[in-house]
Amino acid sequence: MQTLAWLLVFVLAVGIALVSVRLARTGVLILLAHPYQRDLGEGAPAILVAGDSTAYGTGALSNIDTVAGRIATDFPTYSLRTIAQNGATVADLQTMLAEVNLSKEYAFVVLQIGANDVLQNKDLAQSAQQLGQIVRLLKIKTDTVYIMTAGNIGAASAYVANGAPDSALQSKTLELRKLFMTVAQTEGAVYVDLYEDPATDAFLREPGMYLAFDGLHPNGTGYGYWYQKLRLLLPLQN
C-alpha cells in the first residue's frame, strides 16, 4: 500500500512538472509575440482582428506570419487593428471591445476566440450567447464578421496521449463548434471551420510542422494553414 502511495505521488509530481514546463514554454512564446498593427491614416479602409492568443499571434516567430499579418499582406491598402489578449475567453473579449473606442467602420472583422472557453471549462452555451452579443455590437461597424475558433483542441500535442486526441477536449471542441456555427447562422456572421477529423487532422499528424514548441499554439506555418481556410471566404478584391 505504501509503495502504491509513493507511486501515485511520483506520477502526480511528473504530471505537475510536465504542465509547468508547457506553461513556461507558453510564457516564452507570449514574450516573443507582438500583435500585428498597421495604421495607414484616416482615409484608409480598415480591418479589425480581435480575440485570444491566436489573434495575438502567440506561437509565431514573426507577426507577419500570424492570421492578422497574412490578412495585412493580402490587403496592403488597409489599416489593420488587433485587439487581443492571451488567455481571453468570449466574456473577456466582450469586455475588451466594450472598453475600446471602435470609432472606425471596418471592411470586415475577424474574431479568433473560443479555445479558452473550452480549456477553462466555461458554460459553452453562455459563451455562445456572449458571442452573439459581440457580433451584434460589431455589426454596427461592419457588414461582415468572421468567427474563427481553434481546431480540435484535444488534438494539440500538449493533450495527445498514445497518438490519440484527448476525448474530453475533443468533445467540448465539437460542442463549441456546433454552438458557434449556430451563432454565425443566426447573427449573419461567417463561420470559418478549422476543425478536422482526427484521421486527417494536419496538427495531429504533423505537430512539429504546425505547432509551436509549447504543443498548444500554432506556429507561423500553423497560422498559415488556418489562414488558407479564412482566405477562401474573404473578399476577392483588396
C-alpha positions as CSV (number, residue, x, y, z in Angstrom):
1,M,0.0,0.0,0.0
2,Q,2.8,2.4,0.9
3,T,4.6,1.6,-2.4
4,L,1.4,2.4,-4.3
5,A,1.0,5.7,-2.5
6,W,4.6,6.7,-3.4
7,L,3.9,5.7,-7.0
8,L,0.8,7.9,-7.1
9,V,2.8,10.8,-5.6
10,F,5.5,10.2,-8.3
11,V,3.0,10.2,-11.1
12,L,1.4,13.3,-9.8
13,A,4.8,15.1,-9.5
14,V,5.7,14.1,-13.1
15,G,2.3,15.4,-14.3
16,I,2.8,18.7,-12.5
17,A,6.3,19.1,-13.8
18,L,5.1,18.5,-17.4
19,V,2.4,21.1,-17.1
20,S,4.9,23.5,-15.6
21,V,7.2,23.0,-18.5
22,R,4.4,23.6,-21.0
23,L,3.3,26.7,-19.2
24,A,6.9,28.0,-19.1
25,R,7.2,27.4,-22.8
26,T,3.9,29.2,-23.5
27,G,5.2,32.1,-21.3
28,V,8.3,32.4,-23.6
29,L,6.1,32.4,-26.7
30,I,3.9,35.2,-25.2
31,L,7.0,37.3,-24.5
32,L,8.2,36.8,-28.1
33,A,4.8,37.7,-29.7
34,H,3.8,41.1,-30.9
35,P,0.3,41.6,-32.3
36,Y,0.2,42.9,-35.9
37,Q,-0.9,46.5,-36.2
38,R,-0.9,48.9,-39.2
39,D,-2.3,52.4,-39.3
40,L,-2.4,53.9,-42.8
41,G,-4.2,57.1,-41.7
42,E,-7.8,58.3,-41.5
43,G,-8.6,57.9,-45.2
44,A,-7.6,54.2,-45.4
45,P,-10.2,51.4,-45.1
46,A,-9.7,49.3,-42.0
47,I,-9.8,45.7,-40.8
48,L,-10.2,44.5,-37.2
49,V,-8.8,41.3,-35.7
50,A,-9.9,40.5,-32.2
51,G,-9.7,37.7,-29.7
52,D,-7.4,35.5,-27.7
53,S,-3.8,34.4,-28.0
54,T,-4.4,33.1,-31.6
55,A,-5.4,36.7,-32.6
56,Y,-2.4,38.0,-30.6
57,G,-0.2,35.7,-32.7
58,T,1.3,33.7,-29.8
59,G,3.4,30.9,-31.3
60,A,4.6,32.7,-34.5
61,L,8.1,34.0,-34.5
62,S,7.1,36.9,-36.8
63,N,3.8,38.7,-36.6
64,I,3.7,38.8,-40.4
65,D,3.1,35.0,-40.2
66,T,0.0,35.4,-38.0
67,V,-3.5,35.4,-39.3
68,A,-3.6,39.2,-38.9
69,G,-0.2,39.6,-40.6
70,R,-1.3,37.4,-43.5
71,I,-4.5,39.5,-43.9
72,A,-2.4,42.6,-44.0
73,T,-0.2,41.1,-46.7
74,D,-3.2,40.3,-48.8
75,F,-4.9,43.7,-48.2
76,P,-1.9,46.1,-48.4
77,T,-4.0,49.3,-48.7
78,Y,-6.0,48.6,-45.5
79,S,-5.2,49.6,-41.9
80,L,-5.3,46.7,-39.6
81,R,-6.1,46.8,-35.8
82,T,-5.6,43.9,-33.5
83,I,-7.4,43.8,-30.1
84,A,-6.2,40.6,-28.4
85,Q,-5.3,39.2,-25.0
86,N,-3.6,35.9,-24.2
87,G,-6.0,33.6,-22.3
88,A,-9.1,35.6,-23.2
89,T,-12.5,33.9,-23.2
90,V,-15.5,35.1,-25.0
91,A,-16.6,37.0,-21.9
92,D,-13.2,38.7,-21.8
93,L,-13.4,39.7,-25.4
94,Q,-16.8,41.2,-24.8
95,T,-15.3,43.4,-22.0
96,M,-12.3,44.3,-24.2
97,L,-14.4,45.5,-27.0
98,A,-16.6,47.5,-24.7
99,E,-13.6,49.3,-23.3
100,V,-12.1,50.4,-26.6
101,N,-13.2,53.1,-29.0
102,L,-14.4,51.4,-32.1
103,S,-14.8,54.7,-34.0
104,K,-13.9,53.3,-37.4
105,E,-16.1,51.5,-39.9
106,Y,-14.4,48.2,-40.8
107,A,-14.4,46.4,-44.1
108,F,-14.6,43.2,-42.1
109,V,-13.8,41.8,-38.7
110,V,-12.2,38.5,-37.8
111,L,-12.8,37.1,-34.3
112,Q,-10.4,34.4,-33.1
113,I,-11.9,33.2,-29.9
114,G,-13.3,30.2,-28.0
115,A,-10.4,27.9,-27.2
116,N,-10.0,29.2,-23.7
117,D,-13.7,28.7,-23.0
118,V,-13.1,25.0,-23.7
119,L,-9.8,24.9,-21.7
120,Q,-11.3,26.8,-18.8
121,N,-14.4,24.6,-18.8
122,K,-16.8,27.5,-19.3
123,D,-20.5,27.2,-19.8
124,L,-20.3,27.0,-23.6
125,A,-24.0,27.8,-24.1
126,Q,-23.3,31.1,-22.2
127,S,-20.2,31.6,-24.3
128,A,-22.3,31.3,-27.4
129,Q,-24.8,33.8,-26.1
130,Q,-22.0,36.3,-25.4
131,L,-20.5,35.7,-28.8
132,G,-23.9,36.6,-30.4
133,Q,-23.9,39.9,-28.4
134,I,-20.4,40.6,-29.7
135,V,-21.4,40.0,-33.3
136,R,-24.4,42.3,-32.9
137,L,-22.2,45.0,-31.5
138,L,-19.7,44.7,-34.3
139,K,-22.4,44.7,-37.0
140,I,-22.9,48.4,-36.2
141,K,-19.3,48.9,-37.5
142,T,-19.1,46.3,-40.3
143,D,-21.2,44.2,-42.7
144,T,-19.1,41.1,-42.3
145,V,-17.8,39.2,-39.2
146,Y,-15.8,36.1,-39.5
147,I,-15.7,33.7,-36.5
148,M,-12.6,31.5,-36.1
149,T,-12.0,29.3,-33.1
150,A,-9.2,26.8,-32.7
151,G,-9.3,23.4,-34.5
152,N,-9.6,20.2,-32.4
153,I,-8.1,21.4,-29.1
154,G,-7.8,17.8,-27.9
155,A,-5.5,17.1,-30.9
156,A,-2.9,19.6,-29.8
157,S,0.2,17.6,-28.8
158,A,0.1,19.0,-25.3
159,Y,-3.0,16.9,-24.7
160,V,-2.5,13.9,-27.0
161,A,-1.8,10.5,-25.4
162,N,-0.6,7.5,-27.4
163,G,-1.3,9.2,-30.6
164,A,-5.0,9.9,-29.8
165,P,-6.6,13.2,-29.0
166,D,-7.9,14.0,-25.5
167,S,-11.5,12.7,-25.8
168,A,-13.0,15.2,-23.3
169,L,-11.4,18.2,-25.0
170,Q,-12.4,16.9,-28.4
171,S,-16.0,16.5,-27.3
172,K,-16.0,20.1,-25.9
173,T,-14.5,21.4,-29.1
174,L,-17.3,19.8,-31.1
175,E,-19.9,21.2,-28.7
176,L,-18.4,24.7,-29.1
177,R,-18.2,24.3,-32.9
178,K,-21.9,23.5,-33.1
179,L,-22.9,26.4,-30.9
180,F,-20.7,28.9,-32.7
181,M,-22.0,27.7,-36.1
182,T,-25.5,28.4,-34.9
183,V,-24.5,31.9,-33.7
184,A,-23.0,32.6,-37.1
185,Q,-26.1,31.5,-38.9
186,T,-28.4,33.4,-36.6
187,E,-26.4,36.6,-36.5
188,G,-25.4,36.7,-40.1
189,A,-21.7,36.1,-39.5
190,V,-19.4,33.7,-41.4
191,Y,-18.0,30.7,-39.5
192,V,-14.5,29.6,-40.5
193,D,-14.4,25.9,-39.8
194,L,-10.9,24.9,-38.5
195,Y,-12.0,21.5,-37.1
196,E,-10.6,18.5,-38.8
197,D,-11.3,14.8,-38.2
198,P,-8.5,13.2,-36.2
199,A,-7.9,10.8,-39.2
200,T,-6.9,13.7,-41.4
201,D,-6.0,16.5,-38.8
202,A,-2.7,18.0,-40.0
203,F,-1.9,19.3,-36.5
204,L,-2.3,15.8,-35.1
205,R,-0.4,14.1,-37.9
206,E,2.5,16.6,-38.1
207,P,2.6,18.6,-34.8
208,G,6.3,19.5,-35.4
209,M,5.3,21.2,-38.7
210,Y,2.3,23.2,-37.4
211,L,2.6,23.7,-33.6
212,A,4.9,25.9,-31.6
213,F,7.1,24.3,-29.0
214,D,4.5,24.5,-26.3
215,G,2.5,21.9,-28.1
216,L,-0.6,24.1,-28.0
217,H,-0.4,27.2,-30.1
218,P,0.1,27.2,-33.9
219,N,3.5,28.3,-35.2
220,G,3.8,30.5,-38.3
221,T,3.1,27.6,-40.6
222,G,0.1,26.6,-38.5
223,Y,-1.3,30.1,-38.7
224,G,-0.8,29.9,-42.4
225,Y,-2.7,26.7,-42.6
226,W,-5.6,28.3,-40.7
227,Y,-5.4,31.4,-42.9
228,Q,-5.9,29.5,-46.1
229,K,-9.3,28.4,-44.8
230,L,-10.2,32.0,-44.0
231,R,-8.8,33.4,-47.2
232,L,-11.2,31.3,-49.3
233,L,-14.0,33.3,-47.6
234,L,-12.5,36.8,-47.6
235,P,-13.4,39.3,-50.3
236,L,-11.7,38.8,-53.6
237,Q,-10.9,42.5,-54.1
238,N,-8.2,44.1,-52.0
